[in-house]
Amino acid sequence: MNKQIISISCLLILIVCTSLAGLNGYTVSAAGATAVTITSSPNPGNANISIVLTANVAGNPTNFVNWFSNSSTGTFNVTNPVSLVSGVSVVSYIDAQPGNVNITATYLGDGSSNSVTITLFRPADINHDGSINFNDIVYFVTAYIAYKNGAPINLVCDLNNDKTLNFNDLTAFVAAYQA
């Protein structure tokens, strides 16, 4: 098959997968335990870009959740324990290293917990194919045009994490591309 057709097909698959990124919640329930559901967005994401994590605890309790990561280079935007508001705890997580990171939320009411694995790619690998190449340029330009035409920001393309797509993101991409 023609390499260009394969590249376009992969790009379309990645776009569909990226649009479904927020649908990766997991639920754990054991006898007597409270169900804890975790979602992450975006997932996959990029190193040095903020990932929003949400823990939903069944029954809307008011207590606390502790957040943990198996990475020594990642940080949360808050310190434990994190208050639940109507059974929900929301934090941001950022990690400098690409790779798979396991995030766990533990409900302190009864010790119930759940985990989600987030996959982080190098910052300029915005189409998440494992390399920084022309396909990333196409992905960025497509996201940029859509954003300028009123579509929501594609956070994977926000390389400087300022919640907008602009020349600064393009400059960051070019620097990573040349590295």
N, C-alpha and C positions, 0 to 999 in steps of 0.2 A: 504494500500500500504506500502511496505517496506520503513522504514525511510531513508535508504541509497539511494534508488532510488529517493525519494523525494528530498533529499539533493543534489544529482547530478543534478536533473532537475532544481532545484532552482539556482544552480551554473551556469548552462548553460544559463538560462534566464538572470541572472545578467551579465554574460559576454557579451551577445548580447546587453543588455541595456547599459552597460558601453561603448561598441564600438559605440553606437549611441549618446553618451552624447553630442557631439558637434552640434547635429542637433536640438537644442531646441530654435531656434530664434522665436521671436514674433514681429509682426508689428502692429503699430497703425496708422490709417489714418483718419483724420477728414477733413471736407471741409475747404480748405484754409491752412491746417496744413501740415507740412513736415513729411514724413514717417520716423520713427526711428525704426531700427531693432537692437535687442540686442542678442548676443550669449554668452554662458558661457561654459568654458571647464576646468576641467571636471565638470560635473553635472549629478548625485550627486558627491560630493567630500567629503573630510574629514576636520575636524577642524584642524587648524594649518598648512594646506597645501594651497599653493597659487592657486587661481582660476583666470583664465584669462578671462576678460570681454571685449567684442568688441561691440561698438555702430557704426552702419552704418547709416548715414543720407542721404536720397535720394537727388540726384542732385549734389553730391560731393561738398557741400559748404565748404568754409574756414571760420570757426567761432569757437565757443567753445561749449563744453558739460560739464554740471555739473553732477557728480556722487554722489548718495546718497544711504545709507543703513539704514534699520530700526533696525539694531543691534547696541547696545552700546559697544560691544566688538570687532567689526570688523574694519579694517583699509584698506585704499587704498594706493597704492604705490606712489601716486601723490596727490597734492592738487588742488582743484577747482579754477578756471575753467581749463579744459583740452583742448588743441588745437585739432582741427580737421585737419587731413592731408588727402586730397582727399576724404573728407566726412567720415573719419574713426577715431575713438578714441579708443585706447586700454589701459586698466589699469589692474593691478593685485589687487586682494582682498584676505585678509586673516582674519580669524575669529577664536578666541579661543574656542568658544562654539558650540557644536553640535546643530542642529535644522534647521528650515527653515528660510532663510534670503531673504528679498525682496530688490532687487537692482533696482534703477531707474536711467536712463540717461535722462537728459533734454537738448534739443538743444536750445541754447540761441538765435539763430536767430529769432525764432518765439514762443518759449516756448513749442514746441511739446515735448512729452516725451513718454517713454515706460518703462515697468518694466519686470524683470525676477525674478523668485524665484529659489534660489539655496538651495539644501538640503545638510547639512553637518552632517556627522556621526563622532563618536569618532575616533580618529586617527588610531587605530589598527583594527577597524572594516572595513577592506578593501574590503570585499564583500558586505557591506552595508545591512546586515540582522538584525541589531540591537543588535548583541552580538559578543563578541570576542571569537572565538572558532576554532576548527580544520579546519572548512571550510575556515577560513581566512589564515591558514597556507598553505592549498592547493592552494588557489588563489595566495598568495605571491610566492610560489615555482614555479608555472606555469609562472607567470610574470617574475620572475628572470631568469628562463631557457630561455624563449623567448628573453629576453633582451640580455643575454649572447650569443645568437645565431643570433644577429643582428636586432631583432625587435625593434621598437621604445619603449621608456620607458613608462611603465604604471604609470603615475604620482600618482595615488592613493596609490601605493605601496612605493613611495618615502617618507617614514615617516619622514626623516630629511630634506626634501625639498632642496636637493643638486643636483638635476637633474641627479642622477645616482642610480642604485640599487646595494647595496653592504652590507657588514657585519654590517655597522652602522644602516641600515634600519631593518635588522633582530634583532639586539640588541634592538632597539626601540620597535619592535613588541613584543619581549619576555618580556620586562619590562611592557608593557601595558597588556599583557596576564596574567602575574602574579599578577597584581594590583587588 
